[in-house]
Amino acid sequence: MALPDRNKSGITFIVLGFSGVPEMQALLFVLFLSVYTVTVVGNIGMIAVIKVKPRLHTPMYFFLGHLSFVDFCYSSTIAPKMLANLVLKDKPISFTECIMQLIFFGIFVITEAFLLASMAYDHFVAICDPLHYTATMSLKLCLTLVLGSYSWGVACSLILTCSTLQLSFPGSNKIDHIFCDISSLLSLSSSDTHINQLLLFIISTFNAISTLLVILPSYAFILVTILKMRSASGRRKAFSTCVSHLMAIAVFYGTIFFLYCVPNSESSRHTFKVASVFYSVVIPMLNPLIYSLRNKDVKNTVHNIMTCKMFSY
């Protein structure tokens, strides 16, 4: 039987993180702090650039602005506590803090997956049916896709979290990971977790398949359309429109699929932690860099803002 909530509030977890390599704690702190700083500046900067430039008030940048917001949020769910654990001798996290981290991380990661799928559909319409792009990608549809992504992320995260709250845990637990993820909590529970694991598998599989069923056909049609273009400049422009998004998708899904392929063994735990750092901390930093470096509109806007500031002094 699950412990009552009042008893669970006294449970403390110990997040081991990278405590197995104490000689590298200082170096890892500087590295992760630098990455997190770039993540915050890059994503907030991307949102600000999209906000202040009327030319960027289009469906593509509407989705990109929300992608930057989600990247900032889910990185901020993990990075601050991870940085604190690198400088603290004790690495405790209360049951409430652990559950809150679990909830918000689940919300933003699932939302990101569906935002990437929405952006793939936006690119499909822009390239394969440009004459009807404005009518198809209306403000109503864009809002529906974004709100739907957030709502589904919240629903999935709450379902998994509520099922986890029904489990029992010993008074003190060591989580051999960089944050409180649901797999770690299930492995620590003294309750029967078969239903929880089945629920996690169903939701994860559904989210992966449903988003890929949008992304893969969209880019298949885009590729066919690009190959049929007679103009070399048209092909370059179409390819340039998609390449940033394709890079973001490849990094996001590539890392997640890599995690599924890592065998669950003692020797693979360090590899699992490194990969987890990549998708929870590094990817949110890479996305604004990928889009800003590959996108002329964003680069020109940033250049104009910087030029105006220089002349104002």
C-alpha angles and dihedrals in degrees: 000000000000119000117252115260093248090059094044091057088070094056116110126198126202112215104207096193110165096339088127089075103046093164089065099047095101093046092047091049092054091044096049093042089054092048092048092048091053089046093054095043094043098048097040088045091052091051091048093048092051091047098051099041113075090195088065094055092107132117092260093055091039088062092041091054091054091045089056091048092051092047090052092048100048093044089051089052091062112021103063094052091042091052091049091052090054092061100033122083092211116048104196126161122182123235090250093051090047093052092047090051089049093050098048096041090052092049096051099040093051091044090052092054092053093044089055089051091049090051090051090055090048090054090047092055093043094054105028099039107020095155091063096035097108093047094044098044094049123165089253093056093045091051091047092052094047096044089044090053092051093043094050091047090053093046095050093044093049092048092053093042094049090050089051092051089062091065129092123235133191116250095261126026136181115218110202093206140079095257143002105287124169095246091057092049092049091052091052097048121107090208129088104275101182093108091047092050091048091050091049091049093049095048094043093047093046092050093048095046096042094050093044090049086062098039101045099047090043092056092041089059090042091053092050091048093049092049090052093054113108096199116082090204090052091052091049092049092048092047091048089054092056106034097081092050092046090053091050091049093047093051095044099045094033091059094045093049089048089056090053090053095051107102116238099246139123093254093052098052093089090051089048091052093049091050090047090053088052097055096036100043112009100046093056087055094047098051098067090042092051094049096042095047094046098039120080094194092056093044092049092048093050090047092051092048092049092047092051091050092049092052092046092064 
